[in-house]
Amino acid sequence: MNTIWSDYVQNIGTLYLSRTLRFSDEHKENFMRAFRVDNLGQKLKILEIGCGPGALTQSLSRWYPDADITGTDRDTAFIEFAAQQAPHLKFMEADATALPFADSTFDVTISNTVQEHIEPSRFFGEQLRVLKPGGICLVLSARRGINITADCIAEENSFEQEIWSRVEPSDHKMQQKYAIGQFALSESELPAAMEQYGFHQVSTEYVLVNLTPDNPQNSRELAHSMINSHRQTSLDAITAIPHTTPGAVTADELEQMKACIHEKYDRRIMLYDSGVRQWDTSMSLTMVLRGIK
Ligand SMILES: C[S@@+](CC[C@H](N)C(=O)[O-])C[C@H]1O[C@@H](n2cnc3c(N)ncnc32)[C@H](O)[C@@H]1O
């Protein structure tokens, strides 16, 4: 049972809600245009690597309804959650550096924010092996976006500041211990690496997703989802403290921290509902790297 990522790095809620917004059907056309996999036929065999809790896998199954899709990740908790959320899809635990599939099995391999955690020759090499000749490898990579937090959320009281001062140093150590982001590549290094490891006709696209609750074109429900996705990320960061820094905070302090988070986000929702705009925003820029075997 491997739950390193879901316990220490990013919890289920953080990934699931943020990716559900990023890969919502509103952005379907932009992503599908960047993927360009339609020419491979209807019954595509798609493998997602490092699928986490499976939000992108679910979007792919709506966008390519005839495809045969398998989501894989090495984290047991993510795979269990993904299978529960979408029982009609296939999910399995698998290490991206030793995929349990025969050579030339898939038409498409795809991953989102996974490449930077895996040694490139193994990351690209395994996908090259399991892709059919002419198959397409899609690597989605989150680039620097824009994140503006509403004042009512950004402000920390002295209690919160004190708690975070106890946690931050060892949180950094965890990132090093688990090689998080150790193989990150720039916008020019990524396509070069894909070519170096054997892919042809390598190309890049960028998809911008604008998550600004106060934009009038968003429904109230969608605006609330955007705000609550950040609420979940903040709550998950607190839930992770006993894993990342054992003994740093008491159970009471954790509950108090969570109450502070709810208070701030409840206020943000209240401001939204009463039409007092904050213009907080989250712009995610996804690089879509595409190469052919
Ligand atoms: C930043 S998360 C992204 C998860 C998912 N793609 C998403 O966008 O929600 C990185 C994921 O890569 C997975 N991962 C890291 N190294 C892996 C490996 N060697 N094999 C399989 N999965 C791996 C982690 O378990 C985690 O789910």
The ligand as an SDF file (V2000), in Angstrom:
LIG
                    3D

 27 29  0  0  0  0  0  0  0  0999 V2000
    0.9860   16.3670   -9.1690 C   0  0  0  0  0  0  0  0  0  0  0  0
    0.2070   14.7950   -9.0290 S   0  0  0  0  0  0  0  0  0  0  0  0
   -0.8650   14.8360  -10.4430 C   0  0  0  0  0  0  0  0  0  0  0  0
   -1.9750   13.8400  -10.3750 C   0  0  0  0  0  0  0  0  0  0  0  0
   -2.9670   13.9110  -11.5390 C   0  0  0  0  0  0  0  0  0  0  0  0
   -2.3150   13.7450  -12.8090 N   0  0  0  0  0  0  0  0  0  0  0  0
   -3.7280   15.2090  -11.4810 C   0  0  0  0  0  0  0  0  0  0  0  0
   -3.4200   16.1190  -12.2600 O   0  0  0  0  0  0  0  0  0  0  0  0
   -4.5950   15.3260  -10.6090 O   0  0  0  0  0  0  0  0  0  0  0  0
    1.5020   13.6910   -9.5320 C   0  0  0  0  0  0  0  0  0  0  0  0
    1.0350   12.2490   -9.5670 C   0  0  0  0  0  0  0  0  0  0  0  0
    2.0800   11.4320  -10.0840 O   0  0  0  0  0  0  0  0  0  0  0  0
    2.0750   10.2180   -9.3620 C   0  0  0  0  0  0  0  0  0  0  0  0
    3.3940    9.6060   -9.5050 N   0  0  0  0  0  0  0  0  0  0  0  0
    4.5980   10.1200   -9.1590 C   0  0  0  0  0  0  0  0  0  0  0  0
    5.5630    9.2550   -9.4760 N   0  0  0  0  0  0  0  0  0  0  0  0
    4.9750    8.1810  -10.0530 C   0  0  0  0  0  0  0  0  0  0  0  0
    5.4410    6.9500  -10.6110 C   0  0  0  0  0  0  0  0  0  0  0  0
    6.7340    6.6430  -10.6300 N   0  0  0  0  0  0  0  0  0  0  0  0
    4.5350    6.1060  -11.1080 N   0  0  0  0  0  0  0  0  0  0  0  0
    3.2050    6.3690  -11.1020 C   0  0  0  0  0  0  0  0  0  0  0  0
    2.7080    7.5150  -10.5940 N   0  0  0  0  0  0  0  0  0  0  0  0
    3.5800    8.4050  -10.0770 C   0  0  0  0  0  0  0  0  0  0  0  0
    1.7300   10.6190   -7.9490 C   0  0  0  0  0  0  0  0  0  0  0  0
    1.2660    9.5300   -7.1670 O   0  0  0  0  0  0  0  0  0  0  0  0
    0.6610   11.6790   -8.1990 C   0  0  0  0  0  0  0  0  0  0  0  0
   -0.6100   11.1270   -8.2730 O   0  0  0  0  0  0  0  0  0  0  0  0
  1  2  1  0
  2  3  1  0
  2 10  1  0
  3  4  1  0
  4  5  1  0
  5  6  1  0
  5  7  1  0
  7  8  2  0
  7  9  1  0
 10 11  1  0
 11 12  1  0
 11 26  1  0
 12 13  1  0
 13 14  1  0
 13 24  1  0
 14 15  1  0
 14 23  1  0
 15 16  2  0
 16 17  1  0
 17 18  1  0
 17 23  2  0
 18 19  1  0
 18 20  2  0
 20 21  1  0
 21 22  2  0
 22 23  1  0
 24 25  1  0
 24 26  1  0
 26 27  1  0
M  CHG  2   2   1   9  -1
M  END
$$$$
